[in-house]
């Protein structure tokens, strides 16, 4: 006859609880993409030339959570903060306007909250440290599927207007 220790039973019960509780907390990645950033800057060279980015978004019962990680940022940008946002359209190198405006849940009919803020848009601002920057955002909506982009701007996001200066680089994200 097989016997089980109380500790092994408790550990097994905990694992079952974690496995069954996880889907309620996070439904899993609905977007994971990475690649070399497309250059949108009008200057000959910039801090994001040759840099790579990874974007992951996960849907949850309360909306979605996004993480942007950028690596290989030039040393001249060390300590600088850049705005980064989910935009409505895809990236086209050299054409910052192609990415369209910020993705806004109100404009897509997913939120009763009007306006531009960090609850209706996905803002992923980051500060460069050792050539890397990471931005995160949790929002009370799930973006509609489509071909979109994460655009990195020259300045930090203005909390009142959502503006963040010229578009420097981007990565197309689609799901």
Steps between C-alpha positions, in 0.01 A plus 500: 500500500628845405519754782536874465657730756299802625761732348476336158120523518516871589743571218281310254190687616682832461602412145141414412378830644766695306422320176129556529535859624742615229245526214291739707802722553649488150347342195840469338706700255296627211799678353871430512725646233856624467735641241728780391336841539406688183664843481259795492748775593582772251864516612779288350550301819320466829505303825269228362701416187547122512305467827263207549166499677269237644132560573274270695134557587298275724124507541353470848158515661563873567633603157853455373860543604776599254878489531746664261872419526751681277866389487802637319416867556795731426707633793405863425148420628616368838269633773251650252127424517303433183128480442374182333141424402285249317395661169210416267701411189810301406858630477649610174868591523555868428127580520398573859153616395416151365460373857201730540382640834529338840273200546221637723239268650236775489549546126457124458181492709649290779482745787242747622781726626563782252832668454867430469664349805684193627166317547380545138839457329799270547796714610831313538748777593846381601831636627823371345738320734802307369364518145163349595156642572186327626151649513185340638132590495182347640174623350131412554443395137625250243612656171319383189701273274675649199832612361621767743833628627685612808658837426788647703488879531777752578347625828320355803121489471320816613235372746249771400522470121660163425755673274860380508680682222633379165481131403844338508452125452229235491419130493197355322281282722212294363260251652 
